Amino acid sequence: MLDIFDILGPVMVGPSSSHTAGAVRIGRMARTLLGAEVVRADIGLHGSFADTGRGHGTDRAVIGGLLDMDVDDVRLRDSLEIARAQRVTFSFAPVVLRDTHPNTLVIDARGCGGARLCVQGASIGGGSIRIQSIDGLEGNFSGEENTLVIRHLDAPGAIAHVTGMLAGAGVNIATMRVFRQEEGGRAIMALELDALPDDAIVEALRRLRGVTGVTMLEKR
């Protein structure tokens, strides 16, 4: 009998792409947003991920993504063993969430150097995903377009500084979403861009006052 990870192509296929390819992409997105190699991950499984995920390989898929494997990486079938060999610790537990997609993961990831991030993401079908929240703040982006994710403190002029720098570099914003915890509190900007800004612009954004993190997600 074939294991679902024995059937691989440009896009992972199996009993359910939502449980496999989508889970890989959520895990890999969490690692990218963390900005460091993962040393520990506590993973909450909601809905059908909790009910049938193990049989569909969701556990191996999300761990593979956290190890920076893509959906067509043949190492995915052995990702749990690879993680243990690299001394990456992980746990899985069912969680019950409200008002969310039935295929949802909550990943509390810790990285080398002390980085920590909690990402909630949904696998919405056909391998597509939505990052619903980052550290409890709404995110609502897919990563399928060039997406600039900026974590910052809510302050007057913060949005204008970012959009002004992008405009000055000739980068057009296709869509923009801004979410904040409270006035003056933590906030997130998620900007889908028509083109990639160069590295100098991204570094300049990181140096803006009140910015706590910048991640550039390239269109896949």
N, C-alpha and C positions, 0 to 999 in steps of 0.2 A: 504494500500500500504506500502510495506517495505521500510524503510530508508536504504541506503547502509551501514550504520554503524550498522544495525541490523544483518548483515551477516558477521560474523567474524570467523576466524579460526587461525591456526598457521601463515597464511599470510592473510592480509586483502584482501577481494575480493569485487567487486562491478562493476559498469559500466566500470570502467577503473582503473586498478591497477596503471597506471602511474599517475593518478590524486589523488589517495588516498595513497596507500602504499608508492609510491615514494615520495610524498610530506611529509608524516610523517618522512621518513628517512632523507630527506634534512633538515627539521626542527630540528630533533634530532641531526644530525651531526653539525649543526650550534651551538646548545647549548653546545655540547661537546667541540668544538673548542673554544667557548667563555670561557669555564672553570668556569662558574658562573651561578647562577639562573637568568633567564631572567626577567627584569622588564619592558622593552619596546622593541617592534619589529615593524619596518616599512617594509612591505613586498611588493615587486614589482612582478607583475604577467605578464609573457610574453607569447605571442602566444595563444595556446589553453587553457592554465591556465587562461588567462584573459578572453577568450571567453566563456568557458564552465565550468571553475573550480568551481564556486559556486554551480552549480547544481550537480556536482560530489563530493562535500564535501571537496574540496581542502583547503578552509579556515579553517575548523575544523581540517583537517589533519595536516597542517603545524603548527598551534598553539599547537595541541597536541604534536607534535614532540618537539617543543620549550619548552614544559612543561615536557619533558623527558618521554613521553608516547611512547610505542612501537606499532607496527602495529596491534597487536592483543589485545590492551587494550580497554576494553569495555567503558572506560570513554571518548574515542575519540568523541563519538556522542555529548557530553556535554562540549567539551574542551573550547569553547568560553565563556561559563558561568563560568566554573572553573577558567579560566584566569582572568575574571573580579572580581570574588570573592577573588582571590589572589592579586588583584590590579596590575595585569599585563596589561599594555596598549598596544594597537596594532592598526595598520592601514593597509589597502590594497589599492593598486592603480595599474592600468595597466602601463606597461613599454614596450618600443619598443627597442629591442636589435638587433645587427647585428651579422650574422654568428654564430648563436647558435641554439640549439635544440628548437623545438616549445613548449616543456614543461619545461620552465625554471623559477626559482624563484631567486629573489635577496632579501636577508634578511639582513637588517641593525639592529643588535641586541645590546641592552645595558644590562649589568648585574649589580647586586648589587656590590658595591665597585668601580664602575666607569669603569668596563671592557666594551669594545666596539669592535665589529667585523662586517664586511660586507662580506657575503658569497654569491656567485652565484653558484647555482647547477641546474643540469638538471635531470629530471626523464626520463630515456631512454627506459623504457618498462619492464613489468613484475616485477615492484617494484625495479628494479636496478637503481642506480643513479651515476652521476659523479659530483664531486665537481670541478667546473671549475676555480674558483678564490677565493682568500681570500684577503680582503683589496686591491683589484685591481691587485694582483699578480696572475699569472696563477698557478693553482694547479694540475688539471687533475688526480684525483685519485677517486677510488670508495669506499674505506673503506671495501670492501669485504674480503680483506686479512689483516693480521696484518700490520698496517701502522703507521709509525712514522712521524709525521709532525713537522718540526722544522722551526720556524720563526727566522731569524737572520739578521745581517748586513753582506753584502758581504765583505769578507776579505781573503787575502791569508792564506791558511791552515785551513779555517773553515771546509771544507768538509773532509779533512784528519783527523782532530781531531775527528769528529763524526764517520767516518768509522773505525778509529783506535780503538776507545773505544768499538764499537760493535764487531769488530774482536777479541779484547782482552777478551770479555765476551763470545765468541763462538757463536755469533749470525750472521747468514749468511744473506746477503742482496740479495733478489731476483730481485728487480728492484729499480732504483733510478732516480728521476727527480729533477732537480735544476732549479729554475727560479729566476731571479733578476730584479729589477726595473731599475738599472743602476750600473755601476762599483762603488763599495763602498756604494751602497744604500741598501734598504730593499731586502731581498731574502727569498725564501722558499725552503726547501728540503722535498720531499715526498718519503719515503723509505718503500717499501714493504718487510717484513721480513719473514723468514721461521719459526721463533720462537719469542716468546715474551721476551724482555730483562727484567731482574728483576727491581724492583722499585729503587734499589740503582743506577743502570746505568742510568735510566731515570732522577733521581735527579741530578746525576753528569752532564748529558747533559745540564740540566737547568742552571747549574752554569758556563758553558763555557762562556768565554768572547765573547760578541757580540750576544749571544742568547737571544731573547726576548720572546720566547714562545715555549713550547714543549707539544705536545699532542700525547698520545699513543692510537691508535684506535685498539681495539681487533677484530680479525676475527669474522664475524657473520655467 
